[in-house]
Amino acid sequence: MHSTAPAGESARSPWSTEPELPPDGTPAAAARTTAAPTATGPTTAGPTTAGLTGSRTAADLGFEPRSVLVDLRAATARTLDELAADLDELRPLLAVDSNAEAQYVSTTRRLVAAEQTARDIDAAIERVGDGTYGYCTTCTAPIPAARLELRPHTSRCVSCG
């Protein structure tokens, strides 16, 4: 695999479970620079937003989250419409075509997956609005920008994934 990272930087998968090390490469420095925001006071069940300073911005992500999510939601809506139309076309064939059932099941699964993606995108748009976009909903650690760029509607970091 060829590295496409600028000179002096290593190529790192956004799904890597290894801690990201700073330029000096020491694990102790990594702990200082990548520590998740923590809440003060008693431990509570579930994630907390204490210590978060607002949504990650276009400047630190390299893209504008709201516009990317809105465009992705529109594309997902078109996909949902196409899949619903495909199911409507397959439904009459179920009684006469033996292959139609497999196609119908496959299309139904794709439709369910697209519906879940639409819900995830809607939730991400809400997180942009309430200031928690870009932070893991489980542990509140910042989600790497590369992961958000590839999957802007993700709600969890790689570790909580």
C-alpha positions as CSV (number, residue, x, y, z in Angstrom):
1,M,0.0,0.0,0.0
2,H,1.4,3.4,-1.0
3,S,1.1,6.2,1.5
4,T,-0.7,9.4,0.4
5,A,0.1,11.3,3.5
6,P,2.2,14.4,3.3
7,A,5.9,14.0,4.1
8,G,6.5,13.5,7.8
9,E,3.0,12.2,8.5
10,S,1.9,8.6,8.4
11,A,-1.3,7.4,6.6
12,R,-3.7,6.2,9.2
13,S,-7.0,4.4,8.7
14,P,-10.0,6.2,10.2
15,W,-11.1,2.8,11.6
16,S,-7.8,2.1,13.3
17,T,-8.1,1.0,16.9
18,E,-4.6,1.9,17.7
19,P,-4.1,5.2,19.5
20,E,-3.0,8.1,17.4
21,L,0.5,9.1,18.4
22,P,1.7,12.7,18.2
23,P,4.7,13.6,16.1
24,D,7.2,12.7,18.9
25,G,5.6,9.2,19.0
26,T,5.4,8.7,22.7
27,P,2.3,7.0,24.2
28,A,2.4,9.4,27.2
29,A,2.1,12.4,24.9
30,A,-0.8,10.6,23.0
31,A,-2.7,10.2,26.3
32,R,-2.4,14.0,26.9
33,T,-3.4,15.0,23.4
34,T,-6.2,12.5,22.7
35,A,-7.9,12.2,26.1
36,A,-11.7,12.4,25.9
37,P,-13.4,15.3,27.7
38,T,-14.5,14.2,31.1
39,A,-17.3,15.3,33.4
40,T,-16.8,16.4,36.9
41,G,-18.8,15.0,39.7
42,P,-20.4,11.6,40.2
43,T,-20.3,9.0,37.5
44,T,-23.5,8.7,35.6
45,A,-24.8,6.0,33.3
46,G,-24.4,6.7,29.6
47,P,-22.5,9.5,27.8
48,T,-22.2,13.0,29.1
49,T,-21.8,16.2,27.2
50,A,-20.0,18.0,30.0
51,G,-16.7,19.3,28.9
52,L,-17.7,19.5,25.2
53,T,-17.1,22.9,23.7
54,G,-19.6,22.5,20.8
55,S,-19.7,20.8,17.4
56,R,-16.5,20.2,15.6
57,T,-16.2,23.0,13.0
58,A,-15.6,23.0,9.3
59,A,-12.1,24.4,10.0
60,D,-11.0,21.4,12.1
61,L,-12.9,18.8,10.0
62,G,-12.0,20.1,6.5
63,F,-15.7,20.1,5.4
64,E,-19.0,21.8,6.4
65,P,-20.9,19.0,8.3
66,R,-24.4,20.4,7.9
67,S,-24.2,20.9,4.1
68,V,-22.7,17.4,3.6
69,L,-25.3,15.8,5.8
70,V,-28.2,17.7,4.0
71,D,-26.8,16.5,0.6
72,L,-26.4,13.0,1.9
73,R,-30.0,13.0,3.2
74,A,-31.3,14.1,-0.2
75,A,-29.4,11.3,-1.9
76,T,-30.8,8.8,0.7
77,A,-34.3,10.1,0.1
78,R,-33.9,9.5,-3.7
79,T,-32.6,6.0,-2.9
80,L,-35.6,5.3,-0.7
81,D,-37.9,6.3,-3.4
82,E,-36.1,4.1,-6.0
83,L,-36.2,1.1,-3.7
84,A,-39.9,1.6,-2.9
85,A,-40.6,1.8,-6.7
86,D,-38.6,-1.4,-7.2
87,L,-40.6,-3.2,-4.6
88,D,-43.8,-2.0,-6.2
89,E,-42.6,-3.5,-9.5
90,L,-41.6,-6.8,-8.0
91,R,-44.7,-7.3,-5.9
92,P,-46.9,-8.6,-8.8
93,L,-44.2,-10.9,-10.0
94,L,-44.0,-12.8,-6.7
95,A,-46.7,-15.2,-7.8
96,V,-45.3,-16.0,-11.3
97,D,-41.5,-15.6,-11.2
98,S,-39.4,-17.8,-9.0
99,N,-36.5,-15.3,-9.0
100,A,-38.7,-12.4,-7.9
101,E,-38.8,-13.6,-4.3
102,A,-35.0,-13.4,-3.9
103,Q,-35.0,-10.0,-5.6
104,Y,-37.9,-8.8,-3.4
105,V,-36.1,-9.9,-0.2
106,S,-32.8,-8.3,-1.3
107,T,-34.6,-5.0,-2.2
108,T,-36.4,-5.1,1.1
109,R,-33.1,-5.5,3.0
110,R,-31.6,-2.6,1.1
111,L,-34.7,-0.5,1.8
112,V,-34.4,-1.2,5.6
113,A,-30.7,-0.3,5.5
114,A,-31.4,2.9,3.7
115,E,-34.2,3.8,6.2
116,Q,-31.6,3.3,9.0
117,T,-29.1,5.5,7.2
118,A,-31.8,8.2,6.9
119,R,-32.4,8.0,10.6
120,D,-28.7,8.2,11.3
121,I,-28.3,11.3,9.1
122,D,-31.3,13.0,10.8
123,A,-29.7,12.3,14.2
124,A,-26.4,13.7,13.0
125,I,-28.1,16.9,11.7
126,E,-29.6,17.2,15.2
127,R,-26.2,16.8,16.8
128,V,-24.8,19.6,14.6
129,G,-27.6,21.8,15.9
130,D,-27.2,20.9,19.5
131,G,-23.4,21.2,19.5
132,T,-22.4,17.6,19.9
133,Y,-21.5,16.6,16.3
134,G,-18.1,15.1,15.9
135,Y,-18.0,13.6,19.4
136,C,-18.8,9.9,20.2
137,T,-22.2,9.5,21.6
138,T,-20.9,6.7,23.8
139,C,-17.7,7.9,25.3
140,T,-17.7,11.6,24.2
141,A,-14.2,11.3,22.6
142,P,-13.7,13.4,19.4
143,I,-14.4,11.3,16.3
144,P,-11.4,11.5,13.9
145,A,-12.1,13.9,11.0
146,A,-11.2,11.3,8.4
147,R,-13.9,9.0,9.8
148,L,-16.4,11.8,9.7
149,E,-15.4,12.7,6.2
150,L,-16.0,9.1,5.0
151,R,-19.1,8.5,7.1
152,P,-20.4,11.9,8.2
153,H,-23.5,10.5,9.9
154,T,-21.5,8.2,12.3
155,S,-22.3,8.7,15.9
156,R,-19.5,6.7,17.5
157,C,-15.7,6.6,17.5
158,V,-13.9,3.5,16.2
159,S,-13.4,2.1,19.8
160,C,-17.1,2.3,20.6
161,G,-18.1,1.5,17.0
